[in-house]
Amino acid sequence: MQASASTWIYNAALKIAPILVPDLPTKGRFVAYRGKLDFLDDPCLHILKSHGVDAPTEAELGKRATSIIISLRDPRDAVASLMLYHSENFKEALTEVERAAATCARFAADPRAIVLRYETRFTEDPATIDRIAGIFGRELPRQDRDLIFDESRRENVEKLISSFEQSSRAQPAGGEDFYDPDTQWHKLHVGRTGEIGKWRRTLSEGQIARIEVRLSDWMGSFDYTPTRSPGVVARLMNLARRAA
């Protein structure tokens, strides 16, 4: 999901793969909502990042994947982050988060999947690197684990992103933002606090209610507690259905 440290996971996997699978070249790529997948026939180890895709793309990725890593975050925080850092309006942010949440839910019970929750602060635990390494079926040497974890610390990632600004690798991403296509790190990733629960001070009561209604079942499945009682949410859902 958005703002769930998915880019952190993606880069960790990109660093782990060449160590544990040295016989295959590793290629990373972001897959958009309606992404073309013709590159999957290239003879290499593909590490893919996405935030929810359309049904045909999802089906093809699901058929091809050998391992799946799902990063979850409270959808209210995910919406708040898109609005705060990507200048999206509420409607756009909620639509994107719904798409990502739906894709995550469909794969969460897949035996190939491991699920990481942002609220556990998994980016601050070196054991997360070991969990990611586990998808390759081999143990990562301790010194490599420690090096990758150190490179993944927030302060070191921000230094890396700052170095891209003067590099020919940087690609424009709208407004003052830019990104590095190899790592998918954006300038907008710099300066974030990683705050959990920011939705409480940044979203209006109406916005919170709409998220909780639209994602009520999803939040219940993944133990995210709504601000309203189940009965109130159910009544709001019924009203929303009638209005639609």
KOLLO-837788 format. One record per residue: residue in one letter; x, y, z of N, C-alpha, C, CB in turn. Coordinates in steps of 0.02 Angstrom, whole numbers, plus 50000, padded with zeros to 5 digits. Glycine has a CB too. Layout:
residues N
PT tikol  n_px  n_py  n_pz ca_px ca_py ca_pz  c_px  c_py  c_pz cb_px cb_py cb_pz
PT     a     X     Y     Z     X     Y     Z     X     Y     Z     X     Y     Z
...
***
This chain:
residues 244
PT tikol  n_px  n_py  n_pz ca_px ca_py ca_pz  c_px  c_py  c_pz cb_px cb_py cb_pz
PT     m 50042 49940 50000 50000 50000 50000 50044 50063 50000 49953 50000 50061
PT     q 50013 50119 49983 50049 50182 49982 50074 50200 50052 50005 50238 49954
PT     a 50134 50229 50054 50163 50253 50116 50170 50197 50168 50122 50309 50145
PT     s 50179 50136 50145 50186 50079 50190 50258 50053 50190 50138 50023 50170
PT     a 50305 50094 50165 50375 50075 50160 50386 50022 50106 50402 50050 50226
PT     s 50342 50022 50056 50350 49974 50001 50415 49987 49962 50290 49978 49954
PT     t 50435 50050 49955 50497 50064 49919 50558 50039 49958 50504 50140 49906
PT     w 50553 50042 50024 50606 50015 50067 50613 49939 50055 50590 50029 50142
PT     i 50557 49904 50054 50557 49831 50042 50586 49817 49972 50486 49802 50048
PT     y 50563 49854 49923 50586 49845 49854 50661 49850 49849 50552 49897 49808
PT     n 50691 49901 49879 50763 49910 49875 50801 49857 49914 50782 49979 49900
PT     a 50773 49836 49971 50805 49782 50008 50807 49719 49966 50768 49769 50074
PT     a 50752 49703 49932 50750 49643 49890 50800 49649 49832 50679 49632 49862
PT     l 50805 49709 49803 50853 49719 49748 50925 49708 49770 50845 49789 49720
PT     k 50940 49723 49833 51008 49713 49858 51020 49641 49879 51020 49759 49917
PT     i 50968 49608 49903 50975 49538 49926 50982 49490 49868 50916 49519 49970
PT     a 50943 49501 49815 50939 49453 49760 51007 49436 49729 50893 49481 49707
PT     p 51049 49484 49711 51113 49466 49680 51159 49426 49726 51149 49528 49657
PT     i 51150 49434 49791 51191 49396 49838 51169 49323 49842 51188 49428 49908
PT     l 51104 49313 49844 51078 49245 49854 51064 49209 49788 51015 49248 49894
PT     v 51055 49247 49733 51043 49216 49668 51092 49246 49618 50968 49226 49644
PT     p 51157 49232 49627 51207 49266 49585 51208 49243 49513 51274 49254 49615
PT     d 51177 49186 49497 51179 49160 49429 51130 49193 49382 51167 49087 49430
PT     l 51084 49233 49409 51035 49267 49367 51042 49342 49375 50963 49245 49386
PT     p 51040 49380 49321 51039 49453 49328 50973 49475 49360 51048 49488 49259
PT     t 50977 49526 49401 50917 49553 49435 50895 49617 49402 50931 49564 49510
PT     k 50830 49623 49389 50802 49684 49361 50742 49706 49403 50782 49675 49288
PT     g 50740 49770 49420 50684 49797 49458 50641 49840 49414 50709 49836 49517
PT     r 50577 49844 49430 50530 49884 49390 50468 49900 49431 50511 49845 49325
PT     f 50441 49960 49418 50376 49978 49446 50322 49961 49395 50374 50054 49465
PT     v 50269 49928 49418 50213 49910 49374 50155 49956 49389 50193 49835 49383
PT     a 50134 49994 49339 50079 50042 49347 50012 50005 49347 50081 50095 49292
PT     y 49959 50043 49358 49892 50014 49365 49875 49970 49304 49840 50069 49373
PT     r 49886 49996 49244 49878 49955 49184 49946 49948 49151 49826 49988 49134
PT     g 49988 49910 49184 50058 49904 49161 50067 49851 49107 50102 49889 49220
PT     k 50113 49866 49062 50133 49816 49012 50181 49767 49044 50164 49849 48948
PT     l 50173 49703 49029 50213 49651 49061 50254 49610 49011 50168 49605 49100
PT     d 50265 49638 48951 50303 49601 48901 50375 49587 48923 50304 49639 48836
PT     f 50401 49628 48969 50470 49620 48993 50479 49556 49034 50490 49680 49034
PT     l 50425 49526 49058 50431 49468 49101 50462 49407 49067 50363 49448 49127
PT     d 50465 49408 49001 50495 49352 48965 50571 49358 48962 50467 49348 48895
PT     d 50599 49414 48985 50672 49421 48988 50700 49370 49037 50692 49494 49008
PT     p 50755 49337 49019 50784 49286 49064 50823 49318 49122 50831 49239 49025
PT     c 50787 49338 49173 50819 49368 49231 50772 49361 49291 50836 49444 49218
PT     l 50796 49382 49348 50755 49382 49409 50722 49450 49415 50798 49365 49472
PT     h 50656 49451 49410 50620 49514 49412 50597 49530 49483 50559 49511 49365
PT     i 50612 49591 49505 50587 49617 49569 50539 49673 49550 50646 49642 49616
PT     l 50475 49664 49565 50424 49711 49543 50391 49746 49602 50372 49677 49500
PT     k 50376 49809 49594 50342 49849 49645 50278 49876 49614 50387 49907 49671
PT     s 50224 49876 49652 50161 49903 49627 50118 49926 49685 50125 49851 49584
PT     h 50067 49967 49667 50018 49990 49716 49947 49973 49693 50025 50066 49727
PT     g 49937 49913 49672 49871 49895 49648 49867 49902 49573 49817 49938 49681
PT     v 49843 49850 49540 49840 49849 49467 49771 49825 49444 49896 49803 49438
PT     d 49757 49833 49379 49693 49811 49353 49690 49735 49351 49680 49841 49283
PT     a 49631 49707 49339 49621 49635 49345 49666 49594 49298 49549 49619 49330
PT     p 49673 49611 49234 49717 49570 49191 49790 49572 49213 49712 49595 49119
PT     t 49814 49631 49234 49883 49636 49257 49893 49597 49321 49902 49710 49268
PT     e 49844 49602 49366 49848 49565 49429 49849 49490 49417 49789 49584 49475
PT     a 49807 49467 49371 49804 49395 49357 49870 49370 49328 49747 49380 49308
PT     e 49900 49408 49284 49963 49387 49253 50020 49387 49304 49981 49432 49195
PT     l 50022 49439 49346 50073 49441 49398 50064 49384 49448 50072 49509 49435
PT     g 50002 49371 49466 49988 49316 49512 50009 49249 49484 49915 49315 49529
PT     k 50000 49240 49419 50019 49177 49386 50095 49168 49384 49990 49174 49315
PT     r 50130 49223 49376 50203 49220 49366 50243 49222 49431 50225 49276 49322
PT     a 50215 49251 49483 50254 49265 49544 50277 49201 49578 50213 49307 49592
PT     t 50339 49201 49600 50363 49147 49642 50358 49166 49716 50436 49129 49624
PT     s 50361 49231 49730 50354 49256 49799 50318 49323 49797 50424 49262 49833
PT     i 50283 49338 49852 50245 49400 49856 50258 49431 49925 50169 49388 49844
PT     i 50274 49495 49926 50280 49531 49989 50227 49586 49990 50352 49561 49999
PT     i 50186 49586 50041 50132 49635 50047 50147 49681 50105 50063 49599 50056
PT     s 50146 49746 50092 50156 49794 50147 50091 49831 50157 50214 49843 50131
PT     l 50065 49827 50218 50001 49857 50236 50011 49919 50279 49957 49807 50273
PT     r 49962 49964 50274 49960 50021 50320 49888 50041 50331 50001 50082 50292
PT     d 49874 50069 50388 49807 50095 50402 49787 50138 50342 49806 50137 50469
PT     p 49731 50122 50309 49712 50159 50249 49701 50233 50262 49650 50130 50219
PT     r 49683 50252 50323 49674 50322 50339 49742 50358 50335 49643 50331 50408
PT     d 49795 50326 50359 49862 50356 50354 49886 50355 50281 49912 50318 50398
PT     a 49868 50303 50244 49889 50300 50174 49858 50357 50134 49868 50232 50143
PT     v 49794 50371 50146 49760 50427 50113 49792 50493 50134 49684 50426 50128
PT     a 49804 50500 50199 49834 50562 50225 49902 50575 50193 49841 50559 50301
PT     s 49942 50523 50185 50008 50531 50156 50005 50554 50083 50048 50467 50161
PT     l 49959 50525 50045 49952 50546 49974 49931 50619 49970 49900 50502 49938
PT     m 49889 50640 50015 49867 50710 50015 49922 50757 50038 49805 50719 50059
PT     l 49960 50737 50089 50012 50780 50117 50073 50785 50072 50033 50754 50184
PT     y 50095 50728 50046 50160 50726 50011 50154 50725 49935 50198 50667 50034
PT     h 50096 50706 49909 50089 50701 49836 50038 50751 49809 50069 50631 49817
PT     s 50013 50793 49853 49967 50847 49833 49905 50821 49798 50002 50897 49788
PT     e 49883 50761 49816 49822 50733 49786 49762 50756 49826 49825 50656 49784
PT     n 49705 50764 49791 49645 50780 49828 49618 50717 49862 49592 50812 49782
PT     f 49569 50726 49905 49545 50669 49944 49516 50614 49899 49492 50691 49993
PT     k 49477 50632 49850 49446 50583 49806 49498 50540 49770 49400 50617 49755
PT     e 49549 50573 49743 49603 50537 49708 49640 50490 49756 49653 50587 49676
PT     a 49656 50516 49814 49694 50476 49863 49654 50415 49885 49713 50518 49923
PT     l 49590 50424 49899 49550 50368 49921 49543 50315 49867 49480 50392 49943
PT     t 49535 50336 49804 49530 50288 49749 49594 50247 49743 49517 50326 49683
PT     e 49652 50280 49748 49716 50244 49743 49724 50194 49801 49774 50293 49742
PT     v 49707 50216 49860 49715 50173 49919 49668 50113 49915 49703 50212 49984
PT     e 49607 50125 49891 49560 50069 49883 49587 50017 49835 49493 50095 49858
PT     r 49615 50039 49780 49643 49992 49731 49698 49950 49762 49669 50029 49669
PT     a 49744 49984 49796 49800 49949 49826 49776 49901 49880 49850 49999 49856
PT     a 49729 49923 49921 49703 49881 49975 49671 49818 49947 49653 49920 50017
PT     a 49633 49826 49893 49600 49768 49863 49650 49717 49837 49554 49790 49806
PT     t 49702 49741 49804 49754 49695 49779 49788 49660 49837 49806 49733 49736
PT     c 49805 49697 49889 49837 49667 49948 49792 49613 49978 49853 49720 50000
PT     a 49728 49627 49984 49681 49580 50015 49677 49515 49975 49612 49610 50022
PT     r 49677 49521 49909 49670 49461 49868 49731 49415 49873 49658 49480 49796
PT     f 49789 49443 49888 49850 49402 49892 49871 49385 49963 49906 49438 49857
PT     a 49840 49416 50013 49864 49409 50082 49865 49337 50106 49822 49450 50128
PT     a 49817 49297 50085 49813 49228 50108 49851 49179 50062 49741 49206 50113
PT     d 49882 49206 50010 49918 49163 49963 49978 49132 49998 49942 49204 49901
PT     p 49990 49067 49990 50047 49035 50024 50115 49063 50004 50047 48961 50011
PT     r 50118 49098 49948 50181 49129 49927 50194 49195 49962 50181 49139 49852
PT     a 50145 49221 49999 50149 49289 50024 50173 49294 50096 50082 49322 50019
PT     i 50211 49347 50109 50224 49368 50178 50195 49439 50185 50301 49367 50196
PT     v 50167 49453 50243 50134 49517 50253 50172 49557 50306 50060 49507 50275
PT     l 50189 49619 50289 50224 49664 50335 50179 49724 50348 50292 49687 50306
PT     r 50169 49739 50412 50125 49794 50431 50168 49854 50452 50078 49774 50489
PT     y 50153 49911 50423 50192 49971 50437 50194 49987 50511 50164 50030 50398
PT     e 50138 49975 50544 50132 49993 50615 50179 49953 50660 50061 49982 50637
PT     t 50207 49898 50636 50257 49861 50675 50326 49892 50670 50259 49788 50653
PT     r 50333 49944 50629 50397 49978 50616 50449 49928 50591 50423 50013 50680
PT     f 50429 49889 50542 50474 49836 50517 50537 49864 50484 50437 49793 50467
PT     t 50536 49927 50462 50595 49956 50432 50650 49970 50483 50578 50021 50396
PT     e 50632 49966 50547 50681 49979 50600 50707 49915 50631 50650 50023 50653
PT     d 50691 49858 50601 50710 49793 50629 50752 49754 50578 50647 49752 50649
PT     p 50815 49740 50593 50857 49704 50545 50829 49634 50528 50927 49697 50572
PT     a 50787 49607 50571 50757 49542 50557 50713 49544 50495 50715 49517 50617
PT     t 50689 49604 50477 50649 49610 50416 50691 49593 50355 50621 49682 50410
PT     i 50754 49611 50355 50798 49594 50300 50802 49518 50293 50869 49624 50309
PT     d 50806 49483 50349 50807 49410 50348 50742 49382 50321 50821 49382 50418
PT     r 50686 49412 50339 50621 49388 50313 50617 49396 50238 50563 49426 50347
PT     i 50641 49452 50213 50641 49463 50140 50688 49413 50107 50661 49535 50123
PT     a 50745 49402 50137 50793 49354 50109 50763 49284 50105 50857 49353 50150
PT     g 50717 49270 50151 50687 49204 50154 50649 49185 50091 50643 49199 50212
PT     i 50626 49235 50052 50588 49219 49992 50633 49186 49940 50556 49281 49963
PT     f 50698 49194 49947 50745 49163 49899 50766 49093 49921 50806 49207 49890
PT     g 50742 49071 49979 50756 49004 50001 50826 48992 50026 50742 48957 49946
PT     r 50861 49046 50042 50929 49040 50067 50940 49090 50124 50980 49052 50010
PT     e 50990 49076 50164 51005 49120 50221 51055 49173 50199 51032 49081 50281
PT     l 51040 49235 50216 51085 49290 50199 51140 49294 50250 51046 49357 50196
PT     p 51204 49296 50228 51259 49304 50276 51249 49365 50321 51326 49309 50240
PT     r 51268 49358 50384 51256 49411 50434 51286 49477 50413 51284 49390 50501
PT     q 51347 49476 50386 51379 49540 50368 51341 49575 50311 51452 49528 50347
PT     d 51312 49536 50265 51273 49566 50211 51207 49593 50238 51259 49514 50155
PT     r 51177 49556 50284 51115 49580 50315 51126 49647 50350 51088 49529 50365
PT     d 51180 49651 50389 51193 49712 50427 51208 49771 50381 51251 49701 50475
PT     l 51244 49758 50326 51260 49812 50279 51197 49838 50244 51311 49787 50227
PT     i 51155 49792 50221 51093 49812 50188 51048 49850 50235 51056 49751 50160
PT     f 51044 49827 50297 51002 49862 50346 51029 49933 50359 50998 49823 50411
PT     d 51094 49939 50365 51124 50005 50377 51110 50052 50318 51200 49999 50390
PT     e 51118 50027 50258 51104 50068 50198 51031 50088 50194 51125 50031 50135
PT     s 50987 50050 50227 50915 50062 50224 50890 50108 50279 50879 49996 50228
PT     r 50934 50129 50323 50912 50176 50376 50890 50242 50344 50969 50188 50428
PT     r 50841 50274 50376 50810 50334 50348 50863 50387 50329 50761 50364 50397
PT     e 50910 50399 50374 50959 50452 50361 51003 50436 50300 51003 50464 50422
PT     n 51019 50371 50291 51061 50352 50234 51022 50352 50169 51091 50284 50246
PT     v 50959 50334 50173 50916 50338 50113 50909 50411 50091 50847 50306 50127
PT     e 50900 50456 50139 50891 50526 50121 50955 50555 50091 50871 50567 50183
PT     k 51013 50533 50115 51076 50555 50084 51080 50530 50012 51137 50529 50124
PT     l 51059 50468 50001 51060 50439 49934 51014 50479 49887 51039 50365 49935
PT     i 50954 50494 49911 50907 50531 49870 50935 50600 49853 50839 50538 49906
PT     s 50966 50633 49900 50995 50699 49888 51049 50696 49834 51026 50727 49953
PT     s 51084 50641 49830 51137 50634 49779 51108 50627 49709 51181 50574 49794
PT     f 51045 50606 49703 51014 50597 49637 51001 50664 49603 50949 50558 49644
PT     e 50991 50716 49642 50970 50780 49614 51021 50807 49563 50960 50831 49669
PT     q 51084 50792 49575 51137 50815 49529 51156 50761 49479 51198 50836 49569
PT     s 51118 50707 49477 51135 50651 49434 51091 50649 49372 51128 50585 49473
PT     s 51119 50623 49318 51080 50616 49256 51027 50562 49263 51127 50600 49197
PT     r 51032 50522 49316 50982 50469 49327 50915 50496 49349 51008 50420 49378
PT     a 50914 50555 49378 50852 50582 49405 50802 50597 49350 50866 50646 49446
PT     q 50740 50576 49360 50686 50588 49311 50632 50632 49343 50656 50520 49287
PT     p 50604 50679 49305 50551 50722 49333 50489 50681 49350 50533 50777 49283
PT     a 50456 50701 49404 50397 50665 49427 50340 50713 49443 50413 50623 49488
PT     g 50342 50773 49413 50288 50821 49424 50306 50871 49477 50224 50786 49442
PT     g 50295 50935 49463 50310 50988 49511 50385 50989 49526 50270 50978 49576
PT     e 50402 50993 49589 50472 50994 49609 50499 50923 49623 50482 51037 49670
PT     d 50457 50873 49614 50478 50805 49630 50520 50776 49573 50416 50760 49643
PT     f 50564 50730 49591 50601 50690 49543 50610 50621 49574 50670 50722 49524
PT     y 50628 50572 49533 50639 50505 49560 50695 50471 49522 50575 50463 49555
PT     d 50722 50420 49554 50774 50379 49523 50740 50315 49498 50833 50363 49573
PT     p 50741 50302 49432 50704 50244 49406 50731 50177 49430 50706 50245 49331
PT     d 50795 50174 49450 50823 50110 49474 50798 50092 49543 50898 50114 49474
PT     t 50793 50141 49587 50774 50128 49657 50701 50146 49672 50820 50165 49703
PT     q 50671 50187 49629 50604 50214 49640 50600 50261 49700 50556 50156 49650
PT     w 50658 50282 49726 50657 50333 49778 50641 50401 49747 50724 50335 49817
PT     h 50597 50438 49779 50576 50505 49756 50604 50558 49803 50499 50510 49753
PT     k 50611 50618 49776 50629 50675 49819 50578 50683 49875 50634 50740 49777
PT     l 50515 50667 49860 50462 50674 49909 50468 50625 49967 50395 50665 49876
PT     h 50514 50576 49961 50525 50531 50017 50569 50563 50072 50558 50467 49992
PT     v 50601 50619 50055 50645 50653 50102 50603 50695 50150 50697 50697 50065
PT     g 50622 50693 50215 50590 50736 50264 50526 50710 50294 50576 50801 50233
PT     r 50508 50649 50278 50448 50620 50309 50464 50597 50380 50420 50561 50266
PT     t 50413 50596 50421 50424 50577 50491 50408 50504 50505 50382 50621 50536
PT     g 50370 50473 50459 50349 50404 50472 50296 50399 50526 50408 50362 50491
PT     e 50263 50455 50540 50214 50457 50594 50157 50408 50583 50185 50528 50601
PT     i 50141 50371 50636 50083 50326 50635 50024 50362 50667 50100 50259 50672
PT     g 49968 50363 50632 49908 50396 50658 49903 50469 50639 49907 50391 50732
PT     k 49939 50491 50587 49936 50561 50567 49866 50580 50543 49987 50575 50512
PT     w 49827 50529 50523 49759 50543 50498 49717 50578 50550 49725 50478 50476
PT     r 49731 50567 50614 49691 50597 50667 49694 50673 50667 49713 50571 50735
PT     r 49750 50701 50644 49758 50774 50646 49755 50805 50576 49823 50792 50679
PT     t 49755 50764 50523 49757 50792 50456 49693 50782 50416 49814 50763 50418
PT     l 49652 50732 50434 49590 50720 50397 49530 50747 50436 49581 50644 50384
PT     s 49480 50769 50399 49419 50793 50430 49377 50733 50452 49378 50838 50381
PT     e 49328 50746 50494 49284 50692 50517 49247 50660 50458 49233 50719 50569
PT     g 49227 50702 50410 49193 50676 50352 49237 50630 50310 49167 50732 50309
PT     q 49300 50650 50302 49347 50609 50264 49361 50543 50299 49413 50647 50253
PT     i 49370 50546 50364 49381 50484 50403 49321 50437 50395 49392 50500 50478
PT     a 49260 50466 50399 49200 50425 50393 49196 50392 50325 49137 50468 50404
PT     r 49213 50428 50272 49209 50400 50204 49259 50343 50196 49222 50454 50151
PT     i 49319 50350 50222 49368 50296 50218 49343 50235 50256 49437 50319 50247
PT     e 49317 50246 50315 49295 50190 50357 49235 50155 50326 49278 50215 50427
PT     v 49192 50192 50291 49135 50160 50258 49159 50121 50197 49083 50213 50237
PT     r 49200 50152 50155 49221 50121 50092 49266 50061 50105 49257 50172 50048
PT     l 49304 50062 50160 49351 50008 50174 49335 49971 50239 49422 50036 50178
PT     s 49272 49972 50257 49250 49942 50319 49270 49868 50324 49175 49949 50327
PT     d 49252 49828 50274 49268 49756 50275 49343 49745 50276 49236 49721 50215
PT     w 49379 49783 50237 49452 49775 50234 49483 49791 50302 49481 49822 50180
PT     m 49462 49845 50333 49489 49864 50398 49475 49810 50450 49461 49931 50421
PT     g 49415 49781 50446 49399 49727 50492 49442 49666 50482 49327 49708 50486
PT     s 49456 49650 50419 49497 49591 50403 49568 49597 50429 49497 49579 50328
PT     f 49594 49660 50429 49663 49670 50448 49671 49706 50515 49699 49709 50394
PT     d 49618 49706 50554 49620 49731 50624 49639 49804 50630 49669 49690 50663
PT     y 49612 49846 50585 49618 49918 50593 49552 49943 50622 49635 49953 50525
PT     t 49554 49973 50680 49494 49991 50717 49464 50056 50692 49510 49996 50792
PT     p 49400 50055 50673 49367 50117 50651 49352 50163 50711 49302 50101 50613
PT     t 49342 50225 50697 49325 50273 50751 49252 50266 50771 49340 50344 50729
PT     r 49212 50235 50728 49142 50227 50742 49126 50154 50758 49099 50251 50683
PT     s 49071 50142 50793 49051 50074 50809 49030 50037 50746 48993 50074 50860
PT     p 49034 49970 50745 49013 49932 50686 48942 49949 50663 49018 49858 50700
PT     g 48897 49961 50711 48828 49977 50693 48823 50043 50655 48785 49980 50754
PT     v 48860 50093 50678 48860 50158 50644 48889 50152 50575 48899 50210 50685
PT     v 48945 50116 50569 48976 50105 50503 48929 50070 50456 49042 50065 50510
PT     a 48892 50019 50482 48845 49982 50440 48790 50029 50414 48814 49924 50480
PT     r 48764 50073 50458 48712 50120 50436 48739 50168 50384 48685 50159 50496
PT     l 48801 50191 50393 48831 50236 50344 48841 50201 50277 48897 50263 50370
PT     m 48860 50137 50280 48869 50099 50218 48803 50092 50181 48899 50030 50234
PT     n 48749 50079 50218 48684 50073 50186 48662 50139 50154 48631 50051 50237
PT     l 48675 50194 50189 48659 50259 50160 48700 50273 50097 48671 50314 50212
PT     a 48764 50253 50099 48807 50264 50041 48783 50223 49981 48881 50246 50058
PT     r 48762 50162 49994 48736 50119 49939 48673 50149 49909 48722 50047 49965
PT     r 48628 50175 49952 48567 50205 49926 48582 50267 49884 48520 50223 49983
PT     a 48630 50306 49908 48649 50367 49872 48679 50351 49804 48697 50409 49913
PT     a 48715 50293 49801 48746 50273 49738 48694 50250 49687 48799 50218 49750
***
